[in-house]
Amino acid sequence: MAPTFNHIHLFTTMKILSTLQSWLPELHNYTDDDRRHHLGFTWHGKDGLRDSHDMELRYTYNSERLALQGSPRPDGSWAYTEANGRVHTISAERARAFMQNTQESASLMVEMLNKLRDAGVLDDIVETEAQAA
């Protein structure tokens, strides 16, 4: 039995699709167990080998303000752990800079309050002193 036009057409179509498969990538999009989102493409070669290109996206949230409400670490950094297990951190350098800036602001405020009291502008001033952190 000689091949008909339909058989030749089907064979040609399959050969074209097979060739295109190595040129056109397969899209993948999923979230893994570590809650990272993956988006990418995979090319399938004629030899059965694959080339995959993947982009990982992960949402992170770190609050230095919350970290300072936690506990100091031996290296001088601070950490706070939320009830859900999320850990917020601040480095020792950033914590020191924050404390220095806060101390300077508190000292300036005390000077301003003293000047207001000396000028008689404020009657009821709460006495406070700036202390190093």
N, C-alpha and C positions, 0 to 999 in steps of 0.2 A: 504494500500500500504506500503510495507516494504521499509525502506531506502536503497538506492542503494549505491554503492561504491563512486559515485560522491558526494552524499549528506553527507556521513560520512567524506569524504576527505575535503569538504568545511567547515563543522562544526569544524573539527579538526584544519584546517588552521586558521579559525577565532579565535579559542580558543588560539592557539599559538601566533597569532598576538596581541591579547588582553593581554596576559601575557607579551609579549615582550614590549608592550607599557609602562608598568610600569618600565621596566628596561632601555629602550632606551629613551634618552631625546629628546625633541623637541628643535631645535636650533632657537634662535631669534637674530636678528641683525637689529637695527633701530636707527634713530637720532630723539631726542625729540625736543620740542619747544624751549628749552633752549640751543640748539645746542650741547647737550651732546650725544655722541655715546654710544649705549648700545649693548653689546654682551654677550650672556649667553645661558643657557639651562633651560628647564622646564621639570620636570618629572611629569607624570599624574598617580596618584595612582588608584588602582582598585575601591577605595571608592569614586572617583571623585575629591579628593583633589589634589592640586598641590604643588610641591616644586620647587621654582625658584631660580636660581643662576645667578646673573647679575653683569657684570663689566661695570662701567661707565667710559668713557674716554672723557676728555674735553681739548681742546687746549686753552692755555692761553698765553698771551704775556704781559710782563711788562718791560718797559725801564726806569731805574732810571735816565738815561741821559735826557730823555724827561720830566720826573717828575720834575727835577730841573729847567726846562724851564717854568714850570707852576707857581702855586701860593702856598705860605706857608699856612699850616693849623694851627689852634689854638694849636694843640699838638706838633708843631714843624716839623711835616712831610710835604712833598710837594706832590702836585698832578697836573697832566696835563691831560686835556680831549681832545682827538682827535675829528675831525669833525664827525667821524662815531660813537662817543659816548664811545669809548674805553678809560678807565681811567688808567693812569700810575702813580704809587706811589713810594715814597721812605720814609722809616721810619725816624724819627727824629734822631735816633742814627747814621744811615748810612749817612744822610745828614751832620751831625756834623763832622763825621770822614772824609768825602770827603772834606769839607771846611778846616779842620785842615791840611790835607795832601796837598791841593792846596796852602794854605798859606805858609807852609814850603817850598814847591817847588819854589814859587814865591820869597820868601826871599833869598833862595839859589841862584836863578838866578840873583837877584839884586847884591849880593855879588860878583858873578862871573863877571858881567858886570863892576862893580867898579874896580876890579883887572885888567881886560883887559884894561880899560881906563887909569888906573894908569901906566900900563906897556907900554902905547902908541900903543897898537895893534889895537885898534878901534878908528876911528876918529869921525864918526857920530853915536853917541849913543843917543837913545831916552830915555830921563829921565823918570823914573817911580818909584813909591814907592809901596811897598806891604802894603796893608791895610787889616785889619781883616774883614772877611765877616760878 
